[in-house]
Amino acid sequence: MTDSPRTSDGMIGGSVASQRLGLWLGFTAYLLWGFFPLYWPLLEPAGSVEVLAHRICWSLLAVAALVAVTRRWSHLRAVVADRRRLGYIAVGAVAVGMNWGMYIYGVNSNQVVETSLGYFINPLVTILLGVLVLGERLRPTQWFGLAIAFAAVVELTFDYGRLPWIALTLAFSFGTYGLMKKKADVGTTEGLALETVVLAPVALAYLLVVHAGGGGTFGHAGWLNVVLLVGTGVITAIPLLCFGAAATRVSMTTLGLLQYIAPIIQFGVGVLVFGEDMTTARWVGFGLVWLALLVITAESLLFRRRAAARQTPAEAQPELV
């Protein structure tokens, strides 16, 4: 099967209906990610590490079932046979495992606002990794946006009395994960399956040791706790699969704009639902981050529109943004 033609900005060509479906799938993925902070506290008394271990193990079962249903075993074997790809996936697995664990810890320690900061910073970190690792060149306005973001981190460091390490860990771990996914160039289902295969032995060993010592909550905190812990696999897989399906239907510009949905919701949950404190200095720091994102997003959209205007009519294709 040949690959579908792509537009100049990375969008896979297709009908307007397909693009619209992709838009809704992407919106659904980020909407679910945005409301994740409401789920993790329901798993108490399980601790953050135990929740992470369950999330990995049950995600593996959920994705394995999906691979079986869709009969993608041949695709999976092809990736396993490629050691270079497998290496990228292994590094990505460690990065996403760190991201998942830090996110659960941030939510369960009443630091949801700082976790949202991590995902606001993430697009800026992705740009920075592109420069440092891939040798990409930035335009002056993009450098200006990164400078504003750096100023925000410095300002927030003074306000917190420490580096916003939860936010920075989330941003850099997910940025690294995205970089490894780009280098591996593997389908969403196969990628998630292999990532969880890499992490599952450690997660399962941890759960066995904890339960052998009588410290696990699975089966000891009621049937609802069991259902919710098992459910971590499903709620992990669904948004990732929605995101993967969206990425093949809409432009990178559209995905870039959609990604702000999740941290906006997380920020709202932290402030409005969990009542986390927002000092004046913290508002200033977040304001600088939002300004940096606005500058870079506006510059990117303007640059792409100018590039599209230089195309011939035959090259131009419709895009939902």
Summary of the structure (lengths in Angstrom):
residues: 321
radius of gyration: 20.4
end to end distance: 28.1
largest distance: 68.6
contacts: 1036
relative contact order: 0.20
helix: 76%
strand: 1%
